[in-house]
Structures are given as C-alpha cells and as structure tokens.
Amino acid sequence: MEDLKTSETWRVFRIQSELVEGFETLHDLGPAVTIFGSARLSRGNKYYDDAIALGTMLADDGFAIITGGGPGVMEGANKGAKKGKSHSVGLNIEIPSEQVANKYQDISLSFRYFFIRKLMFIKYAIAFIIFPGGFGTMDELFEALTLSQTRRIRSFPIILYGTEYWKGLIDWMKNTLVTNGTISREDFALFSVVDKPEDVRFLINEHYRVFGGMRPKPNNQRKTRK
C-alpha cells in the first residue's frame, strides 16, 4: 500500500521542480501574449485560421506567443508565431486525453500540475487573448478576471475573441450576475471583445500608451532556446 505521508512529502519536491524549471526556462522570454482556445477547433475553422494570423502578427511585433501547447486554436497560435519573428511557447499539461503537443513550439514545457502551468501563463504575459473554448478556456478566463477584479495581478488586457461566440455568456452575466448583484457593471471594464487580429493589436498598444511598460523589439529574431 502507498504510504500517503511519504507520497505527499515527495509531491512537494515535484511541485518545486516544475516551478524552478518554468522560471528558469521563461525568465528571459521578454514581453509575451498568452492565447487560449479550444483544442477541438481544427484546421479550416475560422478561429483556427484567425489564431494563425494573430500569432504571426504579434510575433512580428516582437511578442513571444504562449499557448497551452495542444492542438486546435493553440496549434494555430503557435503555428502563426513560428511564421513570425519571436518565440513560440507551449505549456503542455499531462492529461489522459486531448493534450497532444503540437509541433510548432520552439520552447516547450510539460506540467503535471494545472496550478503551476496557470501561474506560468499569467506571470509571463502582458495580455490574455481568449478564443472560443470549453471548460479549460472558461477556467483560465474567469481566473484571470478574478485576479484582475481583486487586484491580485497588475492590470493587463483580457480580450475575448469572437463576438458571436461570447455574446450568450456576456448577456447571461449582465442579465443574471449584475441583476442579482453578484458582480457590478463596472466589472465589464475588465475585458474587451473583438473580432479581428488588428483589434487585438490596437488594444495592446492602447494598454502600453496608458500604462507604459517594457515594449518588445519588433526586429528581434527568434533565438534558439532549449
């Protein structure tokens, strides 16, 4: 029988190991944008194609692109970043299904623990772009909104991509959450909704204009990282 006391103790060291590897690998990454989205939206889907375009555009602007490293929208964003001039980062997760690392990553990490992976997403990003997705994408969206609302993280753009997809959720938030007083109307200022890659670029540039910060260097070429 497994000794739970010993098992729990060694788990601390596994957690520490993942934290150290993540920090050391991503420390010199520079300004990055994290792009979330469904693993189930495959090639030929509008959002997959838009993720490619957005990944290329932001990489050419000098931003590293971070995704969950899987297929679907994540693959599209990494593929676009590979076409651009910055790093394409995949933060993969070990789960029984769906998560097969895509081939468009020049920096790749694999995590056992979701909470460490989510820390890396938010620590190294200057913006979150949320494409259509399922439970995992919703989890990442609402955690970012919660941390921003409670001021546990610095202010940064949280951008929902795809008005048609997100409209029902936003209407529910307005008609149910606001009506019942569980959030305020001011909380809708925490995020924006867009439909084009150029709109994402505009919002990120506006954030820099208002809040400042270290800007990427558009002419940087991708460096070899292991």
Backbone bond lengths (Angstrom), bond angles and torsions (degrees), N, CA, C in turn:
res aa  C-N    CA-C-N  psi(-1)  N-CA   C-N-CA  omega(-1)  CA-C   N-CA-C  phi
1 M - - - 1.453 - - 1.522 110.73 -
2 E 1.334 116.09 144.07 1.462 120.20 -178.63 1.519 110.83 -69.82
3 D 1.309 116.02 134.32 1.461 121.35 175.31 1.519 108.06 -81.35
4 L 1.345 116.49 102.75 1.462 120.47 -174.00 1.521 112.11 -63.29
5 K 1.322 115.69 -34.79 1.466 118.57 -179.53 1.519 110.70 -63.27
6 T 1.344 115.80 -46.60 1.466 120.01 178.56 1.520 111.02 -67.10
7 S 1.349 116.60 -40.81 1.459 121.22 -179.80 1.529 111.29 -59.84
8 E 1.331 116.51 -45.89 1.459 120.20 -179.63 1.523 111.21 -64.18
9 T 1.323 116.68 -37.08 1.465 120.29 179.23 1.524 110.92 -64.07
10 W 1.335 116.96 -45.27 1.461 119.84 -179.53 1.525 111.87 -68.68
11 R 1.330 116.93 -26.54 1.458 119.92 177.41 1.533 110.96 -60.92
12 V 1.315 116.95 -33.89 1.466 120.91 177.49 1.518 110.48 -59.05
13 F 1.315 116.59 -40.79 1.460 120.63 -179.79 1.531 111.48 -70.29
14 R 1.320 117.58 -35.49 1.463 120.27 175.97 1.527 110.09 -64.61
15 I 1.323 116.08 -42.36 1.471 120.49 177.83 1.521 109.89 -61.96
16 Q 1.319 116.42 -46.16 1.461 120.49 179.24 1.522 111.52 -60.01
17 S 1.328 115.88 -40.88 1.462 120.45 179.96 1.522 111.40 -61.89
18 E 1.351 117.60 -42.98 1.461 120.40 179.50 1.526 111.12 -66.09
19 L 1.325 116.95 -38.46 1.463 120.37 178.16 1.524 110.92 -62.87
20 V 1.320 116.40 -48.12 1.463 120.58 -177.90 1.522 110.96 -62.88
21 E 1.343 117.15 -45.21 1.463 120.12 179.90 1.521 111.10 -61.77
22 G 1.334 117.03 -42.16 1.456 120.21 178.77 1.515 112.57 -63.36
23 F 1.324 116.45 -47.05 1.468 120.47 -179.57 1.528 111.63 -63.17
24 E 1.326 116.83 -43.36 1.462 119.64 -178.12 1.522 112.02 -68.74
25 T 1.328 117.12 -37.40 1.469 120.52 -177.66 1.521 111.93 -71.85
26 L 1.324 117.09 -37.44 1.465 120.65 -172.11 1.528 114.05 -101.54
27 H 1.317 116.60 -0.35 1.467 120.07 -173.18 1.524 113.34 -54.76
28 D 1.318 118.09 -43.14 1.469 122.18 -175.87 1.525 112.80 -99.60
29 L 1.310 117.21 21.55 1.465 120.57 -174.29 1.523 113.19 -65.40
30 G 1.324 117.49 -35.23 1.462 120.62 -175.32 1.515 110.88 85.27
31 P 1.340 117.84 -177.84 1.467 120.54 -177.80 1.527 111.47 -56.46
32 A 1.323 115.59 132.13 1.467 121.14 -176.54 1.515 110.16 -135.58
33 V 1.315 115.46 155.95 1.463 123.00 174.49 1.518 107.89 -119.70
34 T 1.336 116.64 130.24 1.456 120.96 177.54 1.525 109.62 -95.58
35 I 1.324 116.65 129.28 1.460 122.65 -179.97 1.528 108.84 -116.68
36 F 1.338 115.98 120.30 1.455 122.69 178.63 1.525 109.74 -106.14
37 G 1.323 116.39 157.86 1.460 120.42 175.02 1.509 111.03 168.35
38 S 1.303 115.35 171.54 1.460 122.05 -173.00 1.521 113.15 -66.90
39 A 1.341 114.76 141.48 1.457 120.90 171.59 1.523 111.44 -76.32
40 R 1.346 117.36 -9.93 1.466 121.46 -171.19 1.534 113.53 -101.12
41 L 1.307 117.96 0.53 1.469 121.08 177.53 1.523 107.56 -96.48
42 S 1.309 115.92 101.99 1.455 120.97 -169.01 1.525 112.46 -92.17
43 R 1.313 115.15 -176.15 1.462 122.77 -177.77 1.521 110.55 -55.49
44 G 1.323 115.23 138.67 1.451 120.70 -177.73 1.512 112.72 95.34
45 N 1.324 117.45 -19.67 1.459 120.58 174.08 1.525 109.56 -72.54
46 K 1.329 117.04 142.03 1.469 121.60 -178.15 1.528 111.94 -53.97
47 Y 1.324 116.52 -42.88 1.458 119.14 -175.01 1.524 111.40 -72.95
48 Y 1.312 117.16 -31.73 1.466 120.23 173.17 1.524 109.61 -62.09
49 D 1.319 116.37 -48.11 1.466 120.48 -179.44 1.524 111.71 -64.03
50 D 1.330 116.99 -39.91 1.468 120.19 178.59 1.523 110.99 -67.01
51 A 1.340 117.04 -33.66 1.462 119.98 177.42 1.524 110.98 -64.50
52 I 1.335 117.01 -38.07 1.467 120.32 175.14 1.525 110.22 -61.05
53 A 1.334 115.87 -49.46 1.467 120.28 -178.07 1.520 111.15 -61.00
54 L 1.341 116.52 -43.24 1.456 119.90 -178.81 1.525 111.15 -68.03
55 G 1.334 117.22 -41.83 1.456 120.06 178.86 1.520 111.96 -60.13
56 T 1.333 116.30 -41.50 1.468 120.29 178.73 1.523 110.94 -66.14
57 M 1.315 116.48 -45.12 1.462 121.44 -177.68 1.531 111.34 -60.97
58 L 1.320 116.34 -48.12 1.463 119.24 -177.38 1.531 111.51 -71.68
59 A 1.331 117.22 -34.63 1.464 119.94 176.53 1.526 110.57 -65.17
60 D 1.325 117.20 -40.19 1.465 120.62 176.58 1.527 111.54 -65.46
61 D 1.329 116.64 -26.70 1.468 120.73 175.05 1.522 111.85 -77.83
62 G 1.328 117.37 -7.29 1.456 121.66 176.97 1.510 115.59 105.20
63 F 1.338 117.84 -0.94 1.463 120.32 179.58 1.520 111.04 -82.79
64 A 1.320 116.19 136.44 1.454 119.63 165.64 1.525 107.71 -70.62
65 I 1.317 116.80 148.02 1.460 122.04 178.40 1.520 108.85 -110.48
66 I 1.335 116.05 124.77 1.457 122.06 179.02 1.525 108.84 -112.49
67 T 1.329 116.48 132.79 1.464 120.84 173.88 1.533 108.59 -135.55
68 G 1.321 114.43 178.50 1.451 119.77 174.98 1.510 113.85 -75.47
69 G 1.332 116.88 -2.11 1.460 121.37 171.40 1.514 116.21 82.60
70 G 1.335 118.07 -2.04 1.453 121.06 -176.16 1.521 113.08 -91.49
71 P 1.332 116.69 -163.51 1.465 121.94 178.44 1.527 111.48 -80.16
72 G 1.344 116.16 -168.60 1.458 121.14 175.73 1.518 112.93 68.77
73 V 1.324 115.93 -137.74 1.465 121.41 -178.56 1.526 111.10 -58.19
74 M 1.330 116.18 -38.25 1.475 119.54 178.61 1.525 110.84 -59.79
75 E 1.312 116.44 -45.26 1.465 120.56 177.69 1.521 110.80 -60.92
76 G 1.340 116.32 -43.56 1.457 119.58 179.31 1.517 112.17 -58.21
77 A 1.331 116.74 -45.30 1.465 120.13 -179.13 1.525 111.42 -66.18
78 N 1.336 117.49 -42.05 1.464 120.14 176.98 1.528 111.41 -65.26
79 K 1.318 116.63 -38.43 1.464 120.32 178.52 1.523 110.18 -62.95
80 G 1.343 116.44 -43.35 1.455 120.00 177.47 1.515 111.61 -62.55
81 A 1.338 116.76 -41.37 1.463 120.01 179.60 1.521 111.11 -62.97
82 K 1.332 116.80 -37.42 1.464 120.87 178.35 1.524 111.77 -62.28
83 K 1.352 115.39 -31.92 1.459 119.42 177.22 1.522 111.51 -74.43
84 G 1.317 116.87 -22.30 1.457 122.14 -177.56 1.515 112.21 -87.82
85 K 1.333 114.76 -156.94 1.464 119.82 -170.06 1.520 112.83 -119.51
86 S 1.305 116.82 25.44 1.452 118.72 178.88 1.524 109.74 -137.04
87 H 1.321 116.84 -173.72 1.454 120.85 -175.94 1.525 112.60 -77.52
88 S 1.322 115.24 145.05 1.454 123.53 174.59 1.524 107.38 -112.13
89 V 1.334 116.38 110.16 1.461 122.03 -170.44 1.528 109.97 -110.82
90 G 1.316 116.42 133.99 1.457 121.59 174.53 1.515 110.53 -121.40
91 L 1.330 116.32 122.79 1.464 121.77 176.55 1.526 107.15 -105.00
92 N 1.299 115.88 89.92 1.456 122.53 -172.14 1.531 111.18 -80.95
93 I 1.322 115.79 154.84 1.458 121.33 179.61 1.533 109.21 -124.86
94 E 1.312 115.77 140.90 1.462 121.38 179.50 1.527 109.33 -86.77
95 I 1.334 116.21 100.81 1.459 121.84 176.61 1.525 108.35 -132.90
96 P 1.335 117.90 159.19 1.471 120.15 -174.04 1.520 115.39 -64.69
97 S 1.348 117.84 -28.12 1.463 119.28 -175.60 1.522 111.00 -137.42
98 E 1.309 115.67 160.76 1.460 125.49 171.77 1.531 114.58 75.05
99 Q 1.337 118.45 -41.35 1.445 118.36 -171.31 1.519 112.22 -82.67
100 V 1.318 116.15 88.39 1.462 122.87 171.92 1.518 106.45 -110.42
101 A 1.316 116.90 120.46 1.465 120.72 -175.09 1.522 110.65 -60.02
102 N 1.331 116.26 132.10 1.461 119.35 177.00 1.528 109.94 -78.17
103 K 1.323 116.04 163.77 1.470 121.80 -171.26 1.527 113.31 -91.21
104 Y 1.319 117.77 8.03 1.464 119.91 -173.42 1.532 112.44 -104.79
105 Q 1.313 117.49 32.10 1.460 122.08 -178.63 1.527 110.39 -111.15
106 D 1.326 117.11 130.27 1.460 117.68 171.51 1.530 110.72 -102.16
107 I 1.325 117.61 -10.21 1.459 122.57 167.74 1.519 106.27 -128.39
108 S 1.318 117.10 121.68 1.454 120.59 -174.80 1.520 110.37 -134.06
109 L 1.326 115.93 129.21 1.459 122.58 175.80 1.520 108.60 -125.54
110 S 1.314 116.28 149.41 1.456 120.69 177.65 1.525 109.13 -123.91
111 F 1.336 115.42 131.93 1.462 121.03 -175.47 1.518 110.94 -119.37
112 R 1.321 115.24 144.62 1.458 121.33 171.36 1.525 109.94 -90.04
113 Y 1.329 116.01 -31.53 1.459 120.84 -171.84 1.532 110.99 -107.39
114 F 1.324 115.47 124.90 1.456 120.69 -179.19 1.524 111.78 -60.50
115 F 1.337 117.77 -40.28 1.459 119.52 -172.42 1.529 111.83 -67.68
116 I 1.331 117.28 -30.69 1.465 119.44 177.19 1.526 109.65 -73.05
117 R 1.303 115.91 -43.41 1.473 120.84 176.83 1.527 110.47 -57.21
118 K 1.333 117.15 -44.13 1.466 120.65 -179.56 1.529 111.18 -66.17
119 L 1.322 116.90 -34.00 1.461 120.24 175.11 1.520 110.82 -61.28
120 M 1.333 117.02 -42.93 1.461 120.50 -179.93 1.527 111.54 -65.47
121 F 1.332 116.45 -38.38 1.459 119.65 177.44 1.525 110.71 -55.22
122 I 1.317 115.34 -47.50 1.455 119.02 -169.97 1.528 112.47 -86.28
123 K 1.320 117.10 -29.06 1.466 120.33 -177.44 1.515 112.00 -67.15
124 Y 1.330 117.07 -36.75 1.462 120.14 -171.88 1.531 113.68 -104.37
125 A 1.331 118.19 7.67 1.464 120.57 -177.16 1.519 111.51 -107.07
126 I 1.327 115.78 143.94 1.470 120.63 171.96 1.529 110.32 -101.07
127 A 1.349 117.13 -2.94 1.463 121.60 176.91 1.524 108.81 -161.91
128 F 1.329 116.51 148.75 1.459 123.48 171.75 1.528 108.60 -111.45
129 I 1.321 117.15 128.19 1.454 121.79 173.52 1.525 106.87 -111.89
130 I 1.330 116.78 120.55 1.457 121.63 -174.01 1.535 108.90 -109.21
131 F 1.317 116.05 102.11 1.464 121.36 174.10 1.534 109.08 -80.82
132 P 1.335 118.34 167.25 1.454 120.53 175.82 1.525 112.07 -52.60
133 G 1.326 115.05 137.50 1.448 119.87 -179.21 1.510 111.70 -165.37
134 G 1.313 115.97 -176.94 1.457 122.09 -176.79 1.513 112.86 -102.59
135 F 1.339 116.00 -142.94 1.458 120.50 -174.31 1.530 112.50 -58.97
136 G 1.346 117.10 -42.99 1.460 119.71 -178.80 1.515 111.93 -62.32
137 T 1.334 115.78 -44.54 1.462 120.39 178.94 1.531 110.83 -63.89
138 M 1.340 116.40 -41.90 1.467 120.20 178.09 1.532 111.10 -62.42
139 D 1.315 115.94 -40.06 1.456 120.70 178.56 1.526 110.63 -59.54
140 E 1.332 116.13 -47.03 1.460 120.56 -179.39 1.517 111.32 -66.35
141 L 1.341 117.47 -38.34 1.459 121.27 177.36 1.521 111.07 -61.73
142 F 1.331 117.03 -52.84 1.461 119.35 -173.47 1.523 112.30 -72.77
143 E 1.325 117.90 -27.55 1.466 117.71 173.56 1.519 110.35 -66.57
144 A 1.345 117.12 -42.98 1.463 120.27 178.36 1.526 110.84 -61.77
145 L 1.344 117.04 -43.08 1.464 120.48 178.62 1.529 111.38 -63.29
146 T 1.322 116.44 -40.52 1.463 120.26 179.64 1.521 111.27 -64.52
147 L 1.327 116.70 -46.08 1.462 120.37 179.81 1.518 111.60 -64.32
148 S 1.324 116.64 -37.11 1.462 120.75 178.14 1.525 111.02 -70.93
149 Q 1.331 116.92 -44.14 1.461 121.66 -179.42 1.529 111.28 -61.01
150 T 1.325 116.57 -39.91 1.463 121.26 -177.92 1.529 112.42 -89.60
151 R 1.339 116.19 2.70 1.463 123.08 177.16 1.521 112.57 60.28
152 R 1.316 115.30 34.99 1.452 119.81 174.96 1.521 111.23 -84.53
153 I 1.334 116.97 -13.33 1.455 122.30 174.94 1.519 108.33 -130.90
154 R 1.324 115.56 162.34 1.454 120.59 177.04 1.533 109.07 -65.67
155 S 1.307 115.53 156.24 1.461 119.57 177.90 1.524 110.17 -68.49
156 F 1.319 117.37 130.93 1.452 120.67 173.09 1.527 108.85 -152.27
157 P 1.343 117.55 160.16 1.461 120.01 -176.36 1.531 112.46 -64.92
158 I 1.321 115.77 129.60 1.457 123.04 169.41 1.524 105.09 -115.00
159 I 1.320 116.46 110.52 1.466 121.51 -167.89 1.525 109.91 -119.30
160 L 1.328 116.02 119.44 1.459 121.38 175.71 1.525 108.47 -88.26
161 Y 1.322 116.12 129.07 1.460 120.39 -176.70 1.526 109.23 -105.50
162 G 1.338 115.31 116.60 1.463 120.37 177.23 1.519 112.58 111.70
163 T 1.334 116.18 87.88 1.468 120.91 -177.10 1.515 112.05 -56.76
164 E 1.322 116.27 -44.29 1.465 120.08 -176.42 1.528 111.24 -60.82
165 Y 1.327 116.00 -41.18 1.462 119.60 -177.55 1.534 111.59 -69.28
166 W 1.314 117.11 -41.50 1.463 121.04 -172.14 1.518 113.62 -89.24
167 K 1.334 118.09 -10.15 1.467 121.13 -173.79 1.534 112.22 -57.54
168 G 1.329 117.59 -44.92 1.458 120.28 -177.69 1.517 112.07 -61.82
169 L 1.329 116.72 -42.14 1.462 120.59 179.07 1.525 110.99 -65.21
170 I 1.321 116.27 -43.68 1.466 119.77 -178.90 1.531 110.86 -65.95
171 D 1.337 116.45 -40.65 1.470 119.44 176.76 1.525 110.86 -61.77
172 W 1.336 116.95 -40.94 1.460 120.45 177.86 1.526 111.23 -62.78
173 M 1.323 115.88 -41.70 1.467 119.34 178.17 1.529 111.15 -61.07
174 K 1.337 116.11 -41.74 1.464 119.86 -179.92 1.524 111.58 -69.48
175 N 1.337 116.29 -44.58 1.465 120.60 -172.78 1.520 113.69 -81.87
176 T 1.336 116.59 -23.75 1.462 119.88 -177.05 1.527 112.24 -111.20
177 L 1.324 117.28 -54.98 1.459 119.33 -176.28 1.527 112.01 -68.54
178 V 1.321 116.87 -48.02 1.468 119.63 179.33 1.521 110.36 -65.53
179 T 1.330 117.23 -45.08 1.462 121.51 -178.59 1.523 111.47 -58.59
180 N 1.329 116.74 -37.28 1.462 120.57 179.77 1.526 113.41 -88.33
181 G 1.320 116.02 -0.13 1.457 119.62 175.48 1.515 115.05 77.62
182 T 1.338 117.53 15.24 1.463 118.91 -178.76 1.525 112.98 -85.32
183 I 1.320 118.19 -18.64 1.462 123.22 164.78 1.519 107.19 -136.37
184 S 1.327 116.50 168.49 1.463 120.38 177.92 1.524 110.12 -108.57
185 R 1.310 116.16 162.94 1.469 119.94 178.24 1.524 111.13 -62.16
186 E 1.330 116.65 -29.59 1.460 120.12 179.41 1.527 112.18 -63.12
187 D 1.333 116.85 -23.41 1.465 119.51 -178.86 1.525 112.76 -66.92
188 F 1.324 117.19 -17.81 1.464 119.09 178.79 1.532 111.52 -71.92
189 A 1.324 116.41 -12.14 1.462 119.87 175.00 1.530 111.38 -75.41
190 L 1.328 117.40 -9.07 1.460 121.11 -179.43 1.524 112.55 -72.63
191 F 1.337 117.62 -18.02 1.461 119.70 -177.27 1.521 110.57 -142.30
192 S 1.327 114.48 163.06 1.465 122.59 176.66 1.521 108.52 -126.53
193 V 1.337 115.87 160.63 1.464 121.42 178.20 1.525 108.24 -125.72
194 V 1.338 116.45 129.89 1.466 120.76 -177.10 1.528 109.68 -135.41
195 D 1.343 114.71 169.69 1.462 120.35 -179.95 1.516 113.80 -131.25
196 K 1.340 117.56 -0.09 1.462 119.75 -178.09 1.521 110.05 -138.13
197 P 1.342 117.67 146.77 1.470 120.34 176.84 1.527 112.63 -55.45
198 E 1.333 116.67 -36.39 1.469 119.68 -179.31 1.526 111.55 -63.47
199 D 1.338 117.11 -31.11 1.462 120.44 178.18 1.529 110.96 -67.58
200 V 1.327 116.46 -35.21 1.464 120.29 176.52 1.523 109.73 -63.49
201 R 1.326 115.81 -47.58 1.472 120.03 179.31 1.524 110.67 -58.00
202 F 1.328 117.94 -43.03 1.461 121.86 -179.89 1.528 110.60 -60.29
203 L 1.330 117.72 -46.40 1.463 120.78 -177.34 1.526 111.69 -66.00
204 I 1.315 117.16 -37.25 1.465 119.79 177.47 1.518 110.34 -66.23
205 N 1.327 117.28 -43.08 1.466 120.30 177.85 1.520 111.93 -64.50
206 E 1.338 117.27 -36.55 1.461 120.75 176.23 1.525 110.98 -64.23
207 H 1.325 116.54 -38.43 1.456 119.73 177.76 1.525 110.41 -61.84
208 Y 1.338 116.88 -44.20 1.459 120.00 177.08 1.526 110.91 -61.58
209 R 1.331 116.74 -40.61 1.458 120.08 -178.65 1.533 111.49 -62.19
210 V 1.323 116.53 -39.39 1.467 120.98 -176.61 1.526 111.89 -83.18
211 F 1.341 116.55 -44.40 1.467 120.08 -171.15 1.526 113.85 -105.25
212 G 1.327 118.32 -12.93 1.451 120.59 -177.50 1.515 111.39 73.17
213 G 1.331 115.94 -159.81 1.461 120.84 179.72 1.508 111.76 120.21
214 M 1.341 116.06 169.37 1.461 121.78 -179.30 1.515 110.07 -73.07
215 R 1.303 116.31 117.10 1.462 120.62 -179.15 1.525 110.31 -86.52
216 P 1.314 116.75 150.48 1.472 119.72 175.66 1.516 110.32 -73.54
217 K 1.322 115.94 164.04 1.456 121.80 176.93 1.517 108.64 -105.51
218 P 1.341 117.66 107.29 1.471 120.74 -173.49 1.514 115.40 -57.24
219 N 1.334 118.54 -25.91 1.458 119.91 -175.75 1.526 113.17 -90.10
220 N 1.338 117.38 -0.63 1.464 119.53 178.02 1.527 110.95 -61.79
221 Q 1.296 116.33 135.02 1.455 120.83 174.88 1.522 109.06 -94.37
222 R 1.306 117.01 152.17 1.452 121.13 179.65 1.521 110.00 -61.57
223 K 1.319 116.59 131.87 1.467 122.08 176.77 1.515 109.38 -97.79
224 T 1.299 115.87 151.27 1.457 119.82 176.91 1.496 109.50 -74.30
225 R 1.334 115.25 124.73 1.461 120.91 179.94 1.516 108.71 -130.06
226 K 1.293 116.47 144.94 1.451 121.14 176.40 1.517 108.76 -127.95
